[in-house]
Amino acid sequence: PALPRHPRKTTTMAGFASALKLIVCVAGIFGSFSYFALKQEDLFKKTYADQKFKATFFMMVAERALNAFVAGFFLLVFGGSGCKIPISWISVSGGTQMFAMALSNEALKYVSYPTQVLGKSCKMVPVFLIGIFFHKKSPPFVEFLTVGVVTIGVVIFNMAAPVKPGKGGGSDSSYGLALIVASLVLDGLTGGIQDAVKAAVTSMNPPPKDENGKDGKPPKMSSFESMFYTNAAGAVVALAFCLASGQMQDGIDLCQKSPEFLMALTVFGLSSAVGQCFVYYTVVEFSPLILSTITTTRKIFSTVYSVFRDPDNTLNETQWMGCGLVFVGIIAEILVKQFGGHGKKDEKKDEKKVK
């Protein structure tokens, strides 16, 4: 006689496997991008060939191009998914990411540093809201609560920190605030577009039939395919900014003058590429909201690391309270996403909408 099946046990094991994947993604993103942040500081703080590096868009071109190169290499080694890919949508996602970053950096010229940080801390909110209003998702109340808790925790942590000399600006202009709002909108649009990409892939690639005529597992775009097309588009947008601002020649000249700078830029790009591998794996396997939650809280972990590395960088009680709120919110977010069963319902709604 056939052995009895235990669907509940199978579902539980699948849930733990998914949770383990998420833990790997979190560790990879936090580790690589924390090192990425350290190298980024070196590029801008150190002196190379008796001069400071200021060509930000040149750095962005190099970083995005290297990300695309690494993704293309892995595509050649492991091959693609074999499914049809909505390249145009992915390209738009890469463009909106680049514009969001550019607007956020530009805003620092017109608003204080705390105001800009406050805006960046709330980047997961537009991802969440656009998913609701444009993709007709119906998240449970607990998901609203977890997003609110994480956002409030990050805001408390950043706003409780003392402003460092040179970081605070003058009075906030309306133009600077508008740039932050536009950057947040683009962050939200990027998350919505990434959801639409996943739904479009499902719609363009119907699941194969098994021997019994039933639908099998639907094909899924690989993380390296998503990483390649997104970063290639972002590199093109960054190149346009670099050429328009006249920074291309400045960056090339410094690379020729200082091998140390060229090495630092290469290591910076590689650490970004490793982090990007985890980022796009997270987007493909989970959702933009979870990715936004991870990347938003990564800044806190980097700061906590700096506290243990340098005792002078102490945190006050209010900042520790903000950390606690983030930890509670992120754990609740993981539990809701992995065991709440709402992600699949939203995915089906997205698929019907694309059809």
DODO-964214 format. One line per field, with one value per residue (C-alpha): residue number from 1; residue in one letter; chain; z, x, y. Coordinates in nm, 3 decimals, decimal comma. Example, Ala and Ser with C-alpha at 12.3 -4.5 7.8 and 13.67 -1.06 7.14 Angstrom:
<nodes>
num: c(1|2)
residuo: c(a|s)
cadena: c(A|A)
z: c(0,780|0,714)
x: c(1,230|1,367)
y: c(-0,450|-0,106)
</nodes>
This chain:
<nodes>
num: c(1|2|3|4|5|6|7|8|9|10|11|12|13|14|15|16|17|18|19|20|21|22|23|24|25|26|27|28|29|30|31|32|33|34|35|36|37|38|39|40|41|42|43|44|45|46|47|48|49|50|51|52|53|54|55|56|57|58|59|60|61|62|63|64|65|66|67|68|69|70|71|72|73|74|75|76|77|78|79|80|81|82|83|84|85|86|87|88|89|90|91|92|93|94|95|96|97|98|99|100|101|102|103|104|105|106|107|108|109|110|111|112|113|114|115|116|117|118|119|120|121|122|123|124|125|126|127|128|129|130|131|132|133|134|135|136|137|138|139|140|141|142|143|144|145|146|147|148|149|150|151|152|153|154|155|156|157|158|159|160|161|162|163|164|165|166|167|168|169|170|171|172|173|174|175|176|177|178|179|180|181|182|183|184|185|186|187|188|189|190|191|192|193|194|195|196|197|198|199|200|201|202|203|204|205|206|207|208|209|210|211|212|213|214|215|216|217|218|219|220|221|222|223|224|225|226|227|228|229|230|231|232|233|234|235|236|237|238|239|240|241|242|243|244|245|246|247|248|249|250|251|252|253|254|255|256|257|258|259|260|261|262|263|264|265|266|267|268|269|270|271|272|273|274|275|276|277|278|279|280|281|282|283|284|285|286|287|288|289|290|291|292|293|294|295|296|297|298|299|300|301|302|303|304|305|306|307|308|309|310|311|312|313|314|315|316|317|318|319|320|321|322|323|324|325|326|327|328|329|330|331|332|333|334|335|336|337|338|339|340|341|342|343|344|345|346|347|348|349|350|351|352|353|354|355)
residuo: c(p|a|l|p|r|h|p|r|k|t|t|t|m|a|g|f|a|s|a|l|k|l|i|v|c|v|a|g|i|f|g|s|f|s|y|f|a|l|k|q|e|d|l|f|k|k|t|y|a|d|q|k|f|k|a|t|f|f|m|m|v|a|e|r|a|l|n|a|f|v|a|g|f|f|l|l|v|f|g|g|s|g|c|k|i|p|i|s|w|i|s|v|s|g|g|t|q|m|f|a|m|a|l|s|n|e|a|l|k|y|v|s|y|p|t|q|v|l|g|k|s|c|k|m|v|p|v|f|l|i|g|i|f|f|h|k|k|s|p|p|f|v|e|f|l|t|v|g|v|v|t|i|g|v|v|i|f|n|m|a|a|p|v|k|p|g|k|g|g|g|s|d|s|s|y|g|l|a|l|i|v|a|s|l|v|l|d|g|l|t|g|g|i|q|d|a|v|k|a|a|v|t|s|m|n|p|p|p|k|d|e|n|g|k|d|g|k|p|p|k|m|s|s|f|e|s|m|f|y|t|n|a|a|g|a|v|v|a|l|a|f|c|l|a|s|g|q|m|q|d|g|i|d|l|c|q|k|s|p|e|f|l|m|a|l|t|v|f|g|l|s|s|a|v|g|q|c|f|v|y|y|t|v|v|e|f|s|p|l|i|l|s|t|i|t|t|t|r|k|i|f|s|t|v|y|s|v|f|r|d|p|d|n|t|l|n|e|t|q|w|m|g|c|g|l|v|f|v|g|i|i|a|e|i|l|v|k|q|f|g|g|h|g|k|k|d|e|k|k|d|e|k|k|v|k)
cadena: c(A|A|A|A|A|A|A|A|A|A|A|A|A|A|A|A|A|A|A|A|A|A|A|A|A|A|A|A|A|A|A|A|A|A|A|A|A|A|A|A|A|A|A|A|A|A|A|A|A|A|A|A|A|A|A|A|A|A|A|A|A|A|A|A|A|A|A|A|A|A|A|A|A|A|A|A|A|A|A|A|A|A|A|A|A|A|A|A|A|A|A|A|A|A|A|A|A|A|A|A|A|A|A|A|A|A|A|A|A|A|A|A|A|A|A|A|A|A|A|A|A|A|A|A|A|A|A|A|A|A|A|A|A|A|A|A|A|A|A|A|A|A|A|A|A|A|A|A|A|A|A|A|A|A|A|A|A|A|A|A|A|A|A|A|A|A|A|A|A|A|A|A|A|A|A|A|A|A|A|A|A|A|A|A|A|A|A|A|A|A|A|A|A|A|A|A|A|A|A|A|A|A|A|A|A|A|A|A|A|A|A|A|A|A|A|A|A|A|A|A|A|A|A|A|A|A|A|A|A|A|A|A|A|A|A|A|A|A|A|A|A|A|A|A|A|A|A|A|A|A|A|A|A|A|A|A|A|A|A|A|A|A|A|A|A|A|A|A|A|A|A|A|A|A|A|A|A|A|A|A|A|A|A|A|A|A|A|A|A|A|A|A|A|A|A|A|A|A|A|A|A|A|A|A|A|A|A|A|A|A|A|A|A|A|A|A|A|A|A|A|A|A|A|A|A|A|A|A|A|A|A|A|A|A|A|A|A|A|A|A|A|A|A|A|A|A|A|A|A|A|A|A|A|A|A)
z: c(0,000|-0,075|0,216|0,339|0,235|0,484|0,299|0,617|0,678|0,313|0,337|0,659|0,506|0,202|0,434|0,621|0,293|0,175|0,507|0,475|0,128|0,273|0,551|0,290|0,092|0,401|0,498|0,144|0,100|0,442|0,415|0,061|0,078|0,418|0,261|-0,043|0,185|0,336|-0,008|-0,121|0,170|0,076|-0,282|-0,171|0,144|0,034|-0,192|-0,521|-0,729|-0,503|-0,575|-0,447|-0,655|-0,741|-1,059|-0,901|-1,227|-1,358|-1,053|-1,122|-1,483|-1,371|-1,098|-1,315|-1,610|-1,388|-1,242|-1,595|-1,690|-1,389|-1,458|-1,826|-1,727|-1,504|-1,779|-2,015|-1,753|-1,621|-1,911|-1,902|-1,792|-2,149|-2,095|-2,279|-2,103|-2,104|-2,179|-2,225|-1,875|-1,716|-1,899|-1,764|-1,414|-1,459|-1,577|-1,288|-1,040|-1,185|-1,193|-0,831|-0,718|-0,915|-0,775|-0,419|-0,454|-0,623|-0,336|-0,096|-0,266|-0,154|0,173|0,498|0,541|0,807|0,570|0,289|0,522|0,644|0,285|0,207|0,524|0,394|0,055|0,132|0,175|-0,195|-0,292|-0,058|-0,162|-0,536|-0,501|-0,345|-0,569|-0,905|-0,872|-0,665|-0,389|-0,065|0,212|0,561|0,844|0,999|0,684|0,710|1,071|1,000|0,722|0,956|1,243|1,026|0,873|1,211|1,357|1,077|1,103|1,482|1,445|1,184|1,330|1,679|1,548|1,598|1,273|1,168|1,062|0,693|0,663|0,760|0,510|0,539|0,521|0,310|-0,024|-0,194|-0,494|-0,279|-0,110|-0,454|-0,562|-0,261|-0,332|-0,698|-0,591|-0,360|-0,636|-0,868|-0,595|-0,570|-0,947|-0,964|-0,711|-0,901|-1,231|-1,080|-0,970|-1,322|-1,472|-1,268|-1,367|-1,734|-1,731|-1,592|-1,854|-2,145|-2,038|-1,965|-1,739|-1,915|-1,895|-1,712|-1,823|-1,670|-1,859|-1,548|-1,528|-1,404|-1,237|-1,429|-1,573|-1,392|-1,508|-1,350|-1,112|-1,344|-1,635|-1,423|-1,296|-1,644|-1,819|-1,526|-1,479|-1,852|-1,880|-1,566|-1,709|-2,022|-1,813|-1,590|-1,900|-2,028|-1,696|-1,697|-2,047|-1,985|-1,667|-1,822|-1,563|-1,807|-1,892|-1,526|-1,424|-1,707|-1,627|-1,260|-1,352|-1,568|-1,301|-1,003|-1,020|-0,653|-0,745|-1,032|-0,794|-0,532|-0,797|-0,919|-0,569|-0,505|-0,820|-0,741|-0,393|-0,554|-0,809|-0,536|-0,352|-0,674|-0,723|-0,389|-0,464|-0,787|-0,645|-0,372|-0,627|-0,831|-0,534|-0,307|-0,370|-0,409|-0,070|0,109|-0,083|0,012|0,376|0,371|0,195|0,417|0,738|0,601|0,679|1,047|1,059|0,894|1,159|1,441|1,294|1,305|1,676|1,754|1,527|1,682|2,046|1,983|1,757|2,039|2,001|2,230|2,390|2,129|1,849|2,022|2,052|1,676|1,620|1,837|1,636|1,312|1,442|1,554|1,226|1,005|1,192|1,169|0,797|0,735|0,926|0,743|0,399|0,450|0,645|0,583|0,230|0,091|-0,156|-0,389|-0,397|-0,501|-0,763|-0,921|-0,928|-1,105|-1,360|-1,440|-1,478|-1,730|-1,926)
x: c(0,000|0,109|0,245|0,013|0,112|0,158|0,076|0,106|0,460|0,555|0,417|0,608|0,935|0,880|0,820|1,145|1,337|1,197|1,287|1,642|1,671|1,563|1,821|2,094|1,969|1,972|2,324|2,454|2,301|2,407|2,764|2,844|2,679|2,829|3,173|3,047|2,967|3,316|3,481|3,245|3,364|3,727|3,665|3,529|3,741|4,088|4,316|4,427|4,702|4,679|4,310|3,967|3,735|3,416|3,285|2,987|2,820|3,145|3,146|2,783|2,862|3,151|2,945|2,641|2,851|3,050|2,726|2,599|2,932|2,925|2,563|2,645|2,939|2,721|2,460|2,723|2,843|2,507|2,281|1,951|1,611|1,497|1,178|1,058|1,166|0,989|1,311|1,137|0,983|1,313|1,490|1,236|1,304|1,677|1,609|1,379|1,635|1,902|1,677|1,570|1,932|2,022|1,731|1,811|2,172|2,070|1,832|2,127|2,214|1,884|1,782|1,953|2,106|1,850|1,565|1,717|1,777|1,417|1,298|1,527|1,414|1,057|1,140|0,953|0,628|0,578|0,667|0,393|0,135|0,189|0,152|-0,190|-0,327|-0,179|-0,158|-0,474|-0,303|-0,492|-0,235|-0,359|-0,358|-0,050|0,147|0,044|0,158|0,499|0,580|0,482|0,692|1,003|0,967|0,913|1,211|1,445|1,321|1,373|1,721|1,835|1,670|1,806|2,162|2,360|2,419|2,783|2,966|2,920|2,621|2,347|2,234|2,053|1,680|1,499|1,383|1,060|1,262|1,475|1,168|1,012|1,323|1,292|0,923|1,003|1,279|1,037|0,777|1,038|1,137|0,774|0,736|1,046|0,898|0,569|0,747|0,943|0,614|0,477|0,789|0,735|0,369|0,454|0,706|0,438|0,190|0,436|0,549|0,257|0,345|0,427|0,192|0,291|0,211|-0,136|-0,216|-0,191|-0,001|0,355|0,577|0,568|0,901|1,074|1,328|1,670|1,816|2,116|1,887|1,707|2,039|2,191|1,909|1,837|2,200|2,267|1,978|2,095|2,447|2,309|2,114|2,417|2,634|2,393|2,421|2,800|2,840|2,594|2,777|3,123|3,242|3,350|3,686|3,752|3,705|3,919|4,200|4,206|4,214|4,519|4,695|4,626|4,640|4,533|4,212|4,148|4,193|3,964|3,699|3,726|3,689|3,398|3,226|3,291|3,141|2,839|2,817|2,817|2,546|2,347|2,351|2,173|1,946|1,806|1,784|1,567|1,347|1,298|1,240|1,043|0,915|1,031|0,875|1,095|1,398|1,310|1,277|1,619|1,802|1,640|1,750|2,097|2,205|2,127|2,331|2,625|2,606|2,585|2,894|3,078|2,991|3,165|3,457|3,505|3,389|3,372|3,069|2,824|2,446|2,206|1,904|1,663|1,870|1,874|1,496|1,477|1,695|1,460|1,157|1,329|1,426|1,069|0,927|1,166|1,104|0,729|0,762|0,950|0,692|0,399|0,555|0,673|0,383|0,091|0,021|-0,067|0,217|0,076|-0,267|-0,115|0,098|-0,212|-0,384|-0,080|-0,084|-0,453|-0,394|-0,112|-0,330)
y: c(0,000|0,354|0,553|0,831|1,182|1,460|1,785|1,990|1,862|1,931|2,285|2,346|2,224|2,447|2,740|2,676|2,639|2,972|3,134|2,998|3,153|3,486|3,462|3,405|3,706|3,928|3,819|3,867|4,212|4,336|4,204|4,314|4,654|4,733|4,683|4,874|5,170|5,165|5,169|5,444|5,657|5,589|5,705|6,039|6,100|5,995|6,198|6,044|6,206|6,513|6,564|6,464|6,251|6,441|6,277|6,099|6,005|5,856|5,630|5,536|5,445|5,223|5,056|4,984|4,868|4,630|4,494|4,425|4,264|4,028|3,935|3,874|3,652|3,435|3,417|3,278|3,028|2,905|2,997|3,181|3,063|3,000|3,197|3,505|3,824|4,163|4,352|4,687|4,676|4,574|4,857|5,105|4,971|5,032|5,386|5,472|5,337|5,564|5,870|5,807|5,796|6,108|6,308|6,198|6,313|6,637|6,717|6,752|7,080|7,233|7,064|6,966|6,623|6,514|6,603|6,399|6,102|6,126|6,096|5,803|5,626|5,619|5,467|5,143|5,336|5,424|5,065|4,947|5,209|5,175|4,800|4,862|5,138|5,042|4,663|4,620|4,426|4,364|4,320|4,233|4,483|4,321|4,403|4,769|4,756|4,600|4,849|5,134|4,999|4,956|5,301|5,470|5,283|5,395|5,754|5,759|5,611|5,864|6,172|6,099|6,097|6,420|6,608|6,592|6,906|6,972|6,742|6,979|7,235|7,562|7,608|7,350|7,488|7,384|7,267|7,037|6,889|6,835|6,643|6,413|6,352|6,279|6,037|5,856|5,833|5,682|5,434|5,332|5,308|5,091|4,849|4,843|4,785|4,496|4,339|4,390|4,230|3,913|3,901|3,964|3,678|3,447|3,565|3,534|3,187|2,952|2,656|2,328|2,031|1,715|1,358|1,391|1,712|1,928|2,255|2,217|2,472|2,803|2,922|3,205|3,461|3,409|3,665|3,717|3,802|4,060|4,196|4,222|4,406|4,639|4,743|4,775|5,021|5,202|5,231|5,395|5,648|5,714|5,760|6,025|6,211|6,170|6,312|6,595|6,702|6,678|6,424|6,152|6,311|6,398|6,036|5,899|6,144|6,041|5,670|5,738|5,944|5,717|5,333|5,336|5,511|5,270|4,976|5,134|5,198|4,837|4,691|4,927|4,804|4,437|4,466|4,629|4,348|4,082|4,273|4,312|3,934|3,899|4,194|4,055|3,705|3,857|4,037|3,718|3,485|3,719|4,073|4,435|4,517|4,265|4,395|4,752|4,646|4,479|4,763|5,028|4,857|4,777|5,132|5,077|4,757|4,937|5,208|4,953|4,784|5,116|5,144|4,816|4,904|5,249|5,303|5,679|5,623|5,563|5,544|5,724|5,561|5,695|5,543|5,204|5,230|5,289|4,980|4,776|4,887|4,793|4,449|4,382|4,507|4,311|3,984|4,036|4,116|3,791|3,587|3,749|3,704|3,348|3,200|3,436|3,310|3,654|3,681|3,415|3,580|3,911|3,735|3,581|3,921|4,072|3,788|3,842|4,214|4,160|3,916)
</nodes>
